[in-house]
Amino acid sequence: MTAAFMQTSRNRARPWYREPWPWLLMAAPAAAVIGGAITMWFAVASADGLVADDYYRRGLAINQELRREAEATRRGLVARVEARAGRLRVALEGANAAPEALFAQLVHPTRAGFDQRLRLARVSPGVYETNLPALPAGHWRVILQDPRGEWRIVKEGL
């Protein structure tokens, strides 16, 4: 009888949670639920910085900017931009009537909060200067324009 008792105890089924197959079958849906929760958290917590509500109006503004760049080309304006020793210096060539001042917008490619707008005073014919604030490292775009906003020149790198 002891042998029969041992035979039946060996054949008894273990509880389901002690078997590996239910856990393997539940692993994939559990991972999908966890991944979905993490994705939803990212979607809610992050800002949609590149989406603009007024995209149509901004598109029209881009066309105006292109016209201003074309105007600078039509006038034959060429600018050389130098940044040294805390000074921003712009040499403007081809201007028939050089303005008394220029405006320079320093644009960071990824962080709009770092952008700067500076007024450059004319120090000699065709040469404009101003103090340059300390800028974070990175590639900067310089947008030069006259005070009336008739033309603009875009330079890459500072």
C-alpha positions in Angstrom: 0.0 0.0 0.0 2.8 2.3 0.5 3.9 2.0 -3.1 0.4 2.8 -4.3 0.2 5.8 -2.0 3.5 7.1 -3.3 2.4 6.5 -6.9 -0.8 8.6 -6.4 1.1 11.4 -4.7 3.5 11.7 -7.6 0.6 11.9 -10.1 -1.2 14.6 -8.2 -1.3 17.9 -10.1 0.5 20.8 -8.7 -1.4 24.1 -8.2 -1.5 26.2 -11.4 0.8 28.9 -10.0 3.5 26.4 -9.6 3.5 25.5 -13.3 5.7 27.6 -15.7 3.3 27.6 -18.7 0.7 30.0 -17.3 3.4 32.5 -16.3 4.9 32.3 -19.8 1.5 32.8 -21.4 0.8 35.8 -19.2 4.2 37.5 -19.7 3.5 38.9 -23.2 0.1 40.6 -22.4 1.5 41.9 -19.1 4.5 43.4 -20.9 2.1 45.0 -23.4 0.0 46.6 -20.6 3.2 48.0 -18.9 4.6 49.3 -22.2 1.2 51.0 -23.0 1.2 52.6 -19.6 4.7 53.9 -20.0 3.9 55.2 -23.5 0.8 57.0 -22.2 2.8 58.6 -19.4 5.3 59.9 -22.0 2.5 61.3 -24.1 0.8 63.1 -21.2 4.0 64.3 -19.5 5.9 65.7 -22.6 5.2 68.9 -24.4 4.3 69.1 -28.0 6.8 71.9 -28.7 6.9 71.5 -32.5 3.1 71.6 -33.1 1.8 75.2 -33.7 -1.9 76.1 -33.5 -1.4 78.9 -36.0 0.5 77.0 -38.6 -1.2 78.7 -41.6 -0.3 82.2 -40.3 3.2 81.1 -39.7 3.4 79.7 -43.2 2.4 83.1 -44.6 5.0 84.8 -42.4 7.7 82.5 -43.8 6.8 83.8 -47.3 7.3 87.3 -46.1 10.7 86.4 -44.6 11.7 84.9 -48.0 10.7 88.1 -49.7 12.9 90.1 -47.3 15.8 87.8 -48.0 15.2 88.2 -51.7 15.2 92.0 -51.2 18.6 91.8 -49.6 19.9 89.8 -52.5 18.4 92.3 -55.0 20.2 95.2 -53.2 23.5 93.2 -53.3 23.9 93.2 -49.6 26.6 90.9 -48.2 27.4 90.6 -44.5 30.5 89.2 -42.7 29.8 88.3 -39.0 32.5 88.0 -36.4 32.2 87.2 -32.7 35.4 87.9 -30.7 36.2 88.9 -27.2 32.6 89.5 -26.1 31.8 91.7 -29.2 29.7 91.0 -32.2 30.9 92.8 -35.4 29.1 92.9 -38.7 30.7 94.3 -41.9 27.9 95.1 -44.3 28.8 95.6 -48.0 26.8 96.7 -50.9 24.4 99.0 -49.0 23.8 102.2 -50.9 22.3 103.8 -47.9 23.6 102.0 -44.8 21.2 102.3 -41.9 22.3 103.9 -38.6 21.8 100.6 -36.8 21.2 96.9 -37.5 19.3 94.3 -35.5 20.8 90.9 -35.0 18.8 87.9 -33.8 20.9 85.1 -32.5 18.8 81.9 -32.9 19.7 78.6 -31.1 18.7 75.6 -33.3 16.9 73.7 -30.6 16.3 76.0 -27.6 14.1 79.0 -28.3 14.7 80.2 -24.7 18.4 80.9 -25.5 17.6 83.2 -28.5 18.9 86.8 -28.3 17.9 90.0 -30.1 20.7 92.7 -30.2 20.9 96.2 -31.6 24.2 96.9 -33.4 25.3 100.5 -33.7 27.2 101.8 -36.7 30.9 102.4 -35.7 32.1 103.3 -39.2 30.7 103.2 -42.7 29.4 99.6 -43.2 30.6 98.3 -39.8 28.3 97.6 -36.9 29.2 96.4 -33.4 27.6 95.6 -30.0 28.5 93.7 -26.8 27.9 90.0 -27.1 26.4 88.2 -24.1 27.7 84.9 -23.0 26.1 82.2 -25.2 25.7 78.5 -24.5 27.8 76.3 -26.7 26.2 75.2 -30.0 25.6 76.2 -33.6 23.9 79.6 -33.8 22.1 81.2 -36.7 22.5 85.0 -37.0 19.6 86.9 -38.7 20.5 90.5 -39.6 17.9 93.1 -40.6 17.5 96.8 -41.0 15.4 98.8 -38.5 12.5 99.2 -41.0 12.3 95.5 -41.7 12.7 95.9 -45.4 15.5 93.2 -45.8 17.2 90.5 -43.9 20.3 88.4 -44.2 20.6 84.9 -42.6 24.1 83.6 -41.6 24.7 80.1 -40.3 27.2 79.6 -37.5 28.6 82.0 -35.0 
